[in-house]
Amino acid sequence: MKHEIHYITTDLDLRAPVDLTPLSHALEKQGLWAYLSGPWQGLWSAQIGAEESFPEPDPYIAAMLTAIESLDQPARDLWSACTIREFNIGYDCGDRPWAFHQELLPATLARIAQVGASLVITIYPVIETDAVEAAIAVLKKDSWIRRRRGKANGYGVHHADSSSLKKNQAEVKVTLYGKKESVYVHCLMQLSIEGEWVLQEIIKKEVWVASCSLKPQAPTE
């Protein structure tokens, strides 16, 4: 199965020894949105994204920079208090095209430096199998998941330990990101006699909430 190399999105990752909720709210007033914000490993963590999606990182980062540059002084003080301010650019690996190029303009790089942020590039391995794609297609239609996450904002696939599974089974772990909440699902897929992957069992379903904690939820009936 062929996999395309493609840009996923850019996260603004923030860490600070103080509560970043006011900063998250200030950035949301400027047109961004915080899909994760809360305590993490003794610090406060926040992940920020732009409302609009773009096919490459430069305009996406530029939109977030405009919001950051418009912050009032109290929010700027919280921004300065952050020990980590990273624009994390994510890409999915693939076997085509032969050479994949995207650029950040000098003006954008200068603005990143001006606000005291750093640049990170994250490369994700190819793990989207037919079973994963079939699971995502089913989960996207799940009414409970659609209510919880609101407007869809992509998904992330996690490595699954499938060493103990039969050849006609596949373990899938995926997070479906949304405007309201993000839903993590761990499920088991079964290959039917017709050669199609079908959902056999939802092993675990959890919801990412604003506090950055996971709240277990019962599988949808």
C-alpha positions in Angstrom: 0.0 0.0 0.0 1.4 3.4 -1.0 1.7 6.2 1.5 2.0 9.9 0.7 4.4 12.1 2.6 2.3 15.0 3.9 2.2 17.9 6.3 -0.2 17.2 9.2 -0.4 20.4 11.3 1.7 22.6 13.6 1.2 22.6 17.3 2.3 25.5 19.5 3.6 23.7 22.6 3.9 25.7 25.8 5.3 24.7 29.3 5.4 26.9 32.3 5.6 26.7 36.1 2.4 28.8 36.3 -1.2 28.3 35.3 -1.5 29.0 31.5 -5.3 29.1 31.4 -5.4 32.9 31.1 -2.9 32.8 28.2 -4.9 30.0 26.5 -8.0 32.1 26.8 -6.2 35.2 25.5 -5.0 33.3 22.4 -8.5 31.9 21.8 -9.8 35.5 21.7 -7.2 36.2 19.0 -8.6 33.3 16.9 -6.6 30.4 18.0 -7.8 27.5 20.1 -6.3 25.4 23.0 -7.1 21.8 22.6 -5.0 20.7 25.6 -4.3 22.8 28.7 -3.5 21.6 32.2 -0.9 20.2 34.6 1.8 17.9 33.2 4.9 16.5 34.9 5.0 19.2 37.5 4.5 22.1 35.1 1.6 23.6 33.2 1.2 22.4 29.6 -0.8 23.9 26.7 -1.1 22.9 23.1 -2.5 25.6 20.8 -3.6 25.4 17.2 -5.0 27.8 14.5 -8.7 27.8 13.5 -8.0 27.6 9.8 -6.1 24.7 8.3 -3.3 25.1 5.7 -1.5 22.6 3.4 1.9 23.8 4.6 3.3 25.2 7.8 4.4 28.7 6.9 0.9 30.3 6.7 -0.3 28.3 9.7 2.6 29.5 11.8 2.1 33.1 10.5 -1.5 33.0 11.7 -0.5 31.9 15.2 2.3 34.5 15.3 -0.2 37.3 14.5 -2.3 36.2 17.5 0.8 36.1 19.7 1.9 39.5 18.6 -1.5 40.9 19.5 -1.5 39.7 23.2 -2.0 42.3 25.9 0.6 42.8 28.6 -0.7 40.3 31.2 -0.8 37.6 28.5 2.6 38.6 27.3 3.9 38.2 30.9 2.6 34.6 30.9 4.1 34.0 27.5 7.5 35.2 28.8 7.1 32.9 31.9 7.0 29.8 29.6 10.1 27.7 29.8 9.2 26.0 26.5 7.6 27.8 23.5 7.8 25.6 20.5 6.2 25.5 17.0 6.1 21.8 16.4 5.6 20.9 12.7 4.3 17.4 12.1 4.7 15.3 9.0 3.6 11.8 8.1 6.2 9.7 6.4 5.6 7.9 3.1 7.2 6.4 0.0 6.1 9.2 -2.4 6.8 11.8 -3.8 10.5 11.1 -4.3 11.4 14.5 -2.9 9.0 16.5 -0.7 9.8 20.1 -0.1 8.1 22.8 2.0 9.6 26.1 3.2 9.4 28.7 6.0 9.9 32.2 4.7 12.7 34.4 6.2 10.0 36.8 7.5 8.3 34.0 9.4 11.6 32.7 10.8 12.4 36.3 12.0 9.0 36.6 13.7 9.5 33.2 15.4 12.8 34.5 16.8 11.2 37.8 17.8 8.6 36.2 20.1 11.3 33.9 21.6 9.9 30.6 20.2 11.8 27.7 18.8 11.1 25.4 15.9 10.6 21.6 16.1 10.0 19.1 13.3 8.3 15.8 14.2 8.3 12.9 11.7 5.7 10.2 12.2 6.3 6.7 10.9 4.1 4.9 8.4 1.6 2.9 10.5 -1.7 3.5 8.7 -2.6 0.0 7.5 -5.9 -1.0 5.8 -7.2 -2.0 9.3 -6.4 1.4 10.7 -8.1 3.2 7.9 -11.1 1.0 8.2 -11.3 1.7 12.0 -11.0 5.5 11.5 -13.8 5.4 8.9 -16.1 3.6 11.4 -15.1 5.8 14.4 -15.6 9.0 12.5 -19.3 8.1 12.0 -19.8 7.1 15.6 -22.5 9.5 17.0 -21.1 9.5 20.5 -17.6 10.5 19.3 -19.0 13.1 17.0 -20.9 14.7 19.9 -17.9 14.7 22.2 -15.3 16.1 19.8 -17.5 18.6 17.9 -15.8 19.9 14.7 -13.2 17.4 13.6 -9.6 18.4 13.5 -7.7 15.4 12.3 -6.5 12.2 14.0 -3.3 10.6 15.3 -2.4 7.0 15.1 -0.5 5.3 17.9 1.7 2.3 17.9 -0.1 -0.9 18.9 1.4 -4.1 20.2 -0.1 -6.7 17.9 2.4 -9.5 18.4 -0.1 -11.7 20.1 -2.9 -11.2 17.6 -3.9 -13.6 14.9 -3.2 -12.9 11.3 -6.9 -11.9 10.7 -6.9 -9.4 13.6 -5.4 -6.0 14.0 -5.1 -3.8 17.1 -5.8 -0.1 16.4 -5.1 2.9 18.8 -6.1 6.3 17.5 -6.9 9.7 18.8 -9.6 11.7 17.0 -9.0 15.4 17.6 -11.9 17.8 17.9 -12.8 21.4 18.7 -14.6 20.4 21.9 -12.7 17.4 23.1 -10.4 14.7 21.7 -11.3 11.0 21.9 -8.8 8.2 22.3 -10.0 4.8 21.1 -8.2 1.4 21.4 -10.1 -1.2 19.4 -9.8 -4.6 17.8 -10.4 -5.1 14.1 -11.3 -8.4 12.4 -10.7 -9.4 8.8 -14.0 -10.8 7.4 -14.2 -13.7 5.0 -15.0 -11.1 2.3 -11.6 -9.5 3.0 -12.9 -6.4 4.7 -11.8 -5.1 8.0 -14.7 -4.7 10.5 -14.8 -3.4 14.1 -14.9 -6.3 16.5 -14.4 -4.7 19.9 -13.7 -1.3 21.5 -11.2 -2.2 24.2 -10.9 1.3 25.7 -12.4 4.8 25.0 -11.1 7.9 26.7 -11.7 11.6 26.4 -9.1 14.4 26.5 -10.6 17.3 28.5 -9.4 20.8 29.2 -7.5 19.7 32.4 -5.3 17.4 30.3 -6.6 14.4 32.1 -8.2 11.3 30.6 -11.7 10.4 31.6 -12.6 6.8 30.8 -15.9 6.5 28.9 -18.0 3.5 28.3 -18.0 2.2 24.7 -20.8 3.3 22.5 -23.5 0.7 22.3 
